[in-house]
Structures are given as structure tokens and as C-alpha cells.
Amino acid sequence: MAWIKRNLFFFVGGLVALGLLGAAGFCNYTSWSRNSEKFDKLNEIYSTLKGLNTQDASPGNDKVNKTEQAKDQENQLKGLLEQTRGYFQPIAAIPPSTPSDPVTSRTFASALSHTIDALQHEATNANVGLPPAPAEAAAGYAFSFEAEDSLVQFSPGSLDALAVQLGEVKTIAEILYAAGVNNLDGIQRVRVSDDDSKGSGADFTISQPVTNTLAIITPYVVNYRCFSPEIAQVFAGFAGSSHGFVIKTINVLPAGESAMAQYQPPRRYNQYNPPNMQPVPNQAPGRGGMTTILQEQLLRVTMEIDIIKLRPQN
């Protein structure tokens, strides 16, 4: 006791240190035990997963029929796919063909001539300017079919693809007409025939079709000039179509005087005021107000469009 009295602080400090060491040891043991338990649980889950991966798929049991569930889910997916097909209706080829009545060089040449002539007249009626025809092509703009416009015989194996493209080009042009663009500067399509190699490079895009298990994606490029309201109408036209159009990219620039000098667009005063409007003479602004001058600028638009065509289900 005398020693404790003489070394009271040392004794008390030793007891506190011993208690702290005991508490630390208990905490370490508890943490180790918890970690060991978690590690064992993780090994158990891993072993179960490994076992499931090595087992054959189970069809279920008397309470759960996994085979029927899988069939039901497959039918639901097929139903959803059928519902979406309404938004991806194929565009009719020009001329149409059947196994008993295939496209021939004669029928395609006639259909191509009539379609180009009809699109030119529709452009005139819609006040849409078209590019000037090349010197050697007196018939006018051929809507990317300049290489085939003067032919009566076509490369073997290309008629069906050309007929599909002619129908798609016609649909694209008519959407632009309906939107009220000022000028259609050109449509570019994919080369599908050896005859296309003789055509102008301005008629073709370097993009290529993409085919997967669900669809065939065919690219087109359209160039046109219009004002900003017509761009919105073009978007609405493609979005409202039932033919699976997807606008991939769009590039909009001021048309510029040099571009406009090629051919002047028809002025449609009944739809929009002409650009570069001047303020009304002798019209004083309202008190504290400002005179607003509308200056709508003609724009040159390049638009990449994909046509998604769903493949038939097996």
C-alpha cells in the first residue's frame, strides 16, 4: 500500500492504459470477427453465382414455369415491335415490282422520265427553285439521277435498288416542297449501280447503308435554301411522316450573295415579306419606344437524313 501511495499517479495511469489496451483488443476482435463473417458471406455468394453459371437453365418448377414466362415476354416484345412498324412504313418503289412482274430497263426508264418530269412540275407549282440543268442535259434537274436519265439499258442487278431510291427521292422532294423551301439545291444518294460512276459527284453521298438484325438504314443528303420558318416546317414534315425518316445532322449557314447569284429564288409575297425590309416612311415610333425592322435572312441548309426500313420478321 505504501508503494501505491508513493506512486499513485503511475498506478492510476497503468490501470487506465491497461483498460484502454483491453478496449482496443476487444474492438480489434470485434472488427476481425465482422470482417471474417462478411468475407465468408462473400465467398458463399461467389460460390452460388459460380454454381449457377455452370448449371443448365432451369425451366422452373410446379409453381413457376420459366419457359412460359419467357414465351410471354417474347410475345410482348413482338407486339411492341409490330406497334412501332406503323412509324416505319416502307416507301413504295417506282416502278413497283413483284416476283411475277419484275422491274425491267424499259419500265424503269419510263418511270424515271415520268417521275422527274412530275417533280419538276411540282416544284414550279410550289414556287420552289431547282438547280440549272447541265449543258448536256436539256431536260432539267434530274434529282440525282442524271447518270440514268438518258439511258434505256441499265446495269444488270441494279434496277430494284434504283427503283427503291427513286421512290425515296420523290418522297423527300415532296416533303421539302410541302414545307415551302425557296430552292432545292440538290439531293444526294448512295451509289447502287455501275451506271452511277458516270454521274456527277454532286449527286452522291459518301455515306453507306447500315444493315443490322432489325433494319436497313439508308442515308441521303439534301441541300436547300429557305428562311428559318421553313426549316421548322421541314422538321415537321419528316417527323410527321410514316416512313421512318431520321434527321441525323443539319448545317445552317447564310446563303450569301455569291450563292444566290446562281439562280434567283421566286419571291412569294403571299407567304413572307421579302428580305431587307425598310421601315415605313413617316411612321414615328411610339412614345419611349423603338422602331423594329424585320430583316429575315435567306439560309443555306445541308441536312443528312437516314431512312430506317425494318426488315421482315421470320
Phi, psi and omega per residue, in radians:
M1 nan -0.686 -3.141
A2 -1.062 -0.652 -3.141
W3 -1.151 -0.683 -3.141
I4 -1.125 -0.718 -3.135
K5 -1.115 -0.674 -3.127
R6 -1.267 -0.475 -3.086
N7 -2.132 0.793 -3.058
L8 -1.065 -0.809 -3.092
F9 -1.150 -0.662 3.110
F10 -1.140 -0.721 -3.135
F11 -1.128 -0.800 3.131
V12 -1.113 -0.753 3.124
G13 -1.078 -0.652 3.110
G14 -1.138 -0.726 3.104
L15 -1.079 -0.743 3.131
V16 -1.108 -0.746 3.135
A17 -1.108 -0.719 3.113
L18 -1.100 -0.699 3.098
G19 -1.125 -0.708 3.122
L20 -1.148 -0.696 3.092
L21 -1.091 -0.692 3.100
G22 -1.114 -0.748 3.119
A23 -1.111 -0.719 3.129
A24 -1.120 -0.726 3.113
G25 -1.093 -0.714 3.114
F26 -1.096 -0.741 3.121
C27 -1.111 -0.738 3.116
N28 -1.084 -0.744 3.137
Y29 -1.112 -0.741 3.140
T30 -1.104 -0.766 3.139
S31 -1.128 -0.735 3.130
W32 -1.100 -0.729 3.128
S33 -1.110 -0.726 3.134
R34 -1.148 -0.765 3.130
N35 -1.111 -0.694 3.119
S36 -1.108 -0.690 3.117
E37 -1.124 -0.764 3.121
K38 -1.132 -0.688 -3.132
F39 -1.131 -0.730 3.092
D40 -1.101 -0.671 3.113
K41 -1.148 -0.687 3.111
L42 -1.130 -0.726 3.096
N43 -1.105 -0.634 3.111
E44 -1.141 -0.763 3.111
I45 -1.118 -0.738 3.141
Y46 -1.101 -0.732 3.127
S47 -1.118 -0.703 3.108
T48 -1.114 -0.768 3.122
L49 -1.114 -0.727 3.120
K50 -1.101 -0.688 3.108
G51 -1.159 -0.669 3.113
L52 -1.144 -0.644 -3.141
N53 -1.168 -0.491 -3.118
T54 -1.583 -0.137 -3.130
Q55 -1.584 2.694 3.010
D56 -1.276 2.650 3.132
A57 -1.070 2.324 -3.107
S58 -1.554 2.347 3.092
P59 -1.310 -0.097 -3.134
G60 1.987 -2.729 3.140
N61 -2.494 -2.885 -3.095
D62 -1.207 -0.271 3.132
K63 -1.768 -0.587 -3.093
V64 -2.196 2.052 3.106
N65 -1.773 1.682 -3.078
K66 -1.184 -0.510 3.123
T67 -1.120 -0.792 3.116
E68 -1.159 -0.663 3.090
Q69 -1.068 -0.740 3.130
A70 -1.122 -0.702 3.109
K71 -1.132 -0.723 3.113
D72 -1.086 -0.758 3.126
Q73 -1.148 -0.643 3.093
E74 -1.122 -0.727 3.116
N75 -1.143 -0.634 3.093
Q76 -1.114 -0.741 3.113
L77 -1.127 -0.711 3.103
K78 -1.105 -0.664 3.103
G79 -1.128 -0.734 3.095
L80 -1.115 -0.677 3.121
L81 -1.132 -0.685 3.106
E82 -1.138 -0.624 3.098
Q83 -1.135 -0.670 -3.135
T84 -1.268 -0.366 -3.134
R85 -1.076 -0.409 3.088
G86 -1.113 -0.393 3.123
Y87 -1.659 0.014 -3.107
F88 -2.298 0.831 3.130
Q89 -1.198 2.346 3.136
P90 -1.197 2.580 3.090
I91 -1.478 2.323 -3.095
A92 -1.136 2.342 3.087
A93 -1.244 2.701 3.098
I94 -2.207 1.952 -0.062
P95 -1.402 2.766 3.079
P96 -1.198 2.726 -3.128
S97 -2.423 2.708 3.054
T98 -2.365 2.848 3.096
P99 -0.986 -0.562 3.139
S100 -1.496 -0.268 -3.118
D101 -2.419 1.273 -3.091
P102 -1.261 2.874 3.095
V103 -1.271 2.366 3.063
T104 -2.045 2.901 3.109
S105 -1.025 -0.649 -3.124
R106 -1.174 -0.831 -3.095
T107 -1.200 -0.620 3.137
F108 -1.241 -0.706 3.128
A109 -1.053 -0.722 3.125
S110 -1.166 -0.781 -3.134
A111 -1.135 -0.664 3.136
L112 -1.117 -0.790 3.137
S113 -1.084 -0.802 -3.125
H114 -1.167 -0.658 -3.122
T115 -1.191 -0.774 3.116
I116 -1.088 -0.754 3.129
D117 -1.103 -0.705 3.141
A118 -1.165 -0.714 3.136
L119 -1.156 -0.615 3.093
Q120 -1.165 -0.730 3.102
H121 -1.179 -0.662 3.098
E122 -1.120 -0.650 3.096
A123 -1.114 -0.729 3.110
T124 -1.103 -0.775 -3.130
N125 -1.159 -0.519 -3.135
A126 -1.601 0.089 -3.107
N127 1.013 0.707 3.102
V128 -1.875 2.139 3.109
G129 -1.308 2.565 3.112
L130 -2.069 2.748 3.102
P131 -1.093 2.623 3.073
P132 -1.166 2.518 -3.137
A133 -1.257 2.577 3.033
P134 -1.039 2.790 -3.077
A135 -1.032 -0.623 -3.095
E136 -1.479 -0.070 -3.126
A137 -2.065 1.655 -3.072
A138 -1.370 -0.169 -3.045
A139 -1.430 -0.072 3.138
G140 1.725 -3.050 -3.094
Y141 -1.095 2.337 -3.027
A142 -1.793 0.171 3.043
F143 0.977 0.810 3.097
S144 1.375 0.071 3.125
F145 -1.913 0.573 3.134
E146 -1.065 -0.671 -3.108
A147 -1.139 -0.529 -3.093
E148 -1.729 -0.197 -2.969
D149 -1.084 -0.582 -3.073
S150 -1.760 0.087 -3.077
L151 -1.593 2.684 3.011
V152 -2.076 -0.255 3.030
Q153 -2.209 2.428 -3.030
F154 -2.146 2.792 -3.102
S155 -1.000 2.394 -3.127
P156 -1.060 2.454 3.090
G157 1.415 0.066 -3.073
S158 -1.896 -0.141 -2.987
L159 -1.170 -0.712 -3.127
D160 -1.117 -0.755 3.138
A161 -1.164 -0.684 3.115
L162 -1.145 -0.687 3.131
A163 -1.121 -0.687 3.095
V164 -1.123 -0.775 -3.132
Q165 -1.141 -0.643 3.138
L166 -1.111 -0.724 3.083
G167 -1.119 -0.682 -3.131
E168 -1.238 -0.704 3.107
V169 -1.104 -0.731 3.121
K170 -1.061 -0.757 3.138
T171 -1.118 -0.748 3.131
I172 -1.092 -0.811 -3.122
A173 -1.069 -0.711 -3.108
E174 -1.217 -0.530 3.042
I175 -1.151 -0.704 3.111
L176 -1.173 -0.692 3.080
Y177 -1.052 -0.816 -3.098
A178 -1.122 -0.491 3.126
A179 -1.334 -0.239 3.085
G180 1.418 0.560 3.094
V181 -1.136 2.720 3.141
N182 -1.365 -0.728 -3.105
N183 -2.490 2.391 2.936
L184 -1.719 1.880 -3.056
D185 -1.495 -0.290 3.107
G186 2.839 2.656 3.033
I187 -2.165 2.319 3.127
Q188 -2.010 2.402 -3.128
R189 -2.254 3.102 3.130
V190 -1.480 2.486 3.056
R191 -1.223 2.197 -3.133
V192 -2.223 0.013 -3.066
S193 -2.455 2.638 3.034
D194 -1.091 -0.460 3.103
D195 -1.158 -0.448 -3.128
D196 -1.126 -0.425 -3.138
S197 -1.152 -0.311 3.124
K198 -1.573 -0.094 -3.092
G199 -1.552 3.066 3.128
S200 -1.240 2.474 3.101
G201 -1.112 -0.387 3.130
A202 -1.206 -0.213 -3.121
D203 -1.556 -0.076 -2.971
F204 -2.308 2.585 3.068
T205 -1.780 2.631 3.123
I206 -1.441 -0.197 3.096
S207 -1.174 2.686 -3.099
Q208 -2.135 2.662 3.099
P209 -1.116 2.684 3.098
V210 -2.136 2.302 -3.137
T211 -2.136 2.282 3.033
N212 -2.287 -2.948 -3.060
T213 -1.209 -0.328 -3.075
L214 -1.840 -0.600 -2.953
A215 -2.662 2.913 2.980
I216 -2.018 2.192 -3.084
I217 -1.909 2.029 -3.084
T218 -1.923 2.181 -3.091
P219 -1.590 2.574 2.989
Y220 -2.408 2.750 3.042
V221 -2.249 2.269 3.089
V222 -2.103 2.463 3.079
N223 -2.137 2.226 -3.140
Y224 -2.642 2.910 3.092
R225 -2.157 2.438 -3.118
C226 -2.932 -3.116 3.013
F227 -1.697 2.982 -3.038
S228 -1.043 -0.645 3.122
P229 -1.076 -0.597 -3.133
E230 -1.216 -0.508 3.084
I231 -1.066 -0.742 3.093
A232 -1.091 -0.656 3.116
Q233 -1.178 -0.618 3.086
V234 -1.117 -0.786 3.091
F235 -1.011 -0.790 -3.116
A236 -1.127 -0.645 -3.140
G237 -1.125 -0.786 3.128
F238 -1.243 -0.682 -3.127
A239 -1.163 -0.604 -3.117
G240 -1.468 -0.083 -3.135
S241 -1.303 2.675 3.098
S242 -1.680 0.252 -3.014
H243 -1.853 0.271 3.004
G244 1.252 0.666 3.069
F245 -1.387 2.405 3.057
V246 -2.278 2.095 3.087
I247 -1.387 1.958 -3.034
K248 -1.458 -0.889 3.101
T249 -2.487 2.774 3.064
I250 -2.523 2.366 3.123
N251 -2.209 2.161 -3.061
V252 -2.132 2.217 3.119
L253 -2.384 2.723 3.007
P254 -1.044 2.439 -3.080
A255 -1.109 -0.724 3.107
G256 1.437 2.619 -3.110
E257 -1.174 -0.616 -3.102
S258 -1.162 -0.668 3.108
A259 -1.231 -0.642 -3.117
M260 -1.253 -0.342 -3.094
A261 -1.261 -0.277 -3.129
Q262 -1.110 -0.849 3.042
Y263 -2.778 2.406 -3.039
Q264 -1.442 2.305 3.109
P265 -1.258 2.602 3.053
P266 -1.131 2.464 -3.109
R267 -1.638 2.111 -3.048
R268 -1.923 1.495 -3.072
Y269 -1.213 -0.376 -3.122
N270 -1.294 -0.250 -3.137
Q271 -1.889 -0.805 -3.102
Y272 -2.452 2.598 3.037
N273 -1.197 2.592 -3.135
P274 -1.144 2.706 3.141
P275 -1.173 2.922 -3.137
N276 1.047 0.810 3.126
M277 -1.165 2.577 3.104
Q278 -1.869 2.611 3.113
P279 -1.137 2.620 3.130
V280 -1.146 2.250 -3.111
P281 -1.093 2.564 3.034
N282 1.076 0.414 3.108
Q283 -1.807 1.903 -3.095
A284 -1.408 2.466 3.099
P285 -1.194 2.737 3.096
G286 -1.106 2.792 -3.114
R287 -1.028 2.154 3.134
G288 1.286 0.075 -3.096
G289 -1.797 -3.076 -3.130
M290 -2.262 2.621 3.089
T291 -1.410 2.202 -3.141
T292 -1.743 2.259 3.126
I293 -2.028 2.143 3.126
L294 -1.531 2.142 3.101
Q295 -2.218 1.532 3.115
E296 -1.398 2.312 -3.062
Q297 -1.881 2.362 3.084
L298 -1.213 2.377 -3.047
L299 -2.059 2.575 3.035
R300 -1.831 2.165 -3.009
V301 -2.074 2.293 2.978
T302 -2.050 2.161 -3.020
M303 -2.269 2.205 3.029
E304 -1.633 2.231 -3.069
I305 -2.189 2.335 3.018
D306 -1.866 2.412 3.004
I307 -1.885 2.073 -3.107
I308 -1.683 2.086 -3.139
K309 -2.051 1.966 -3.123
L310 -1.185 2.419 3.113
R311 -1.385 2.597 3.141
P312 -1.121 2.491 3.113
Q313 -1.357 2.530 3.111
N314 -1.367 nan nan
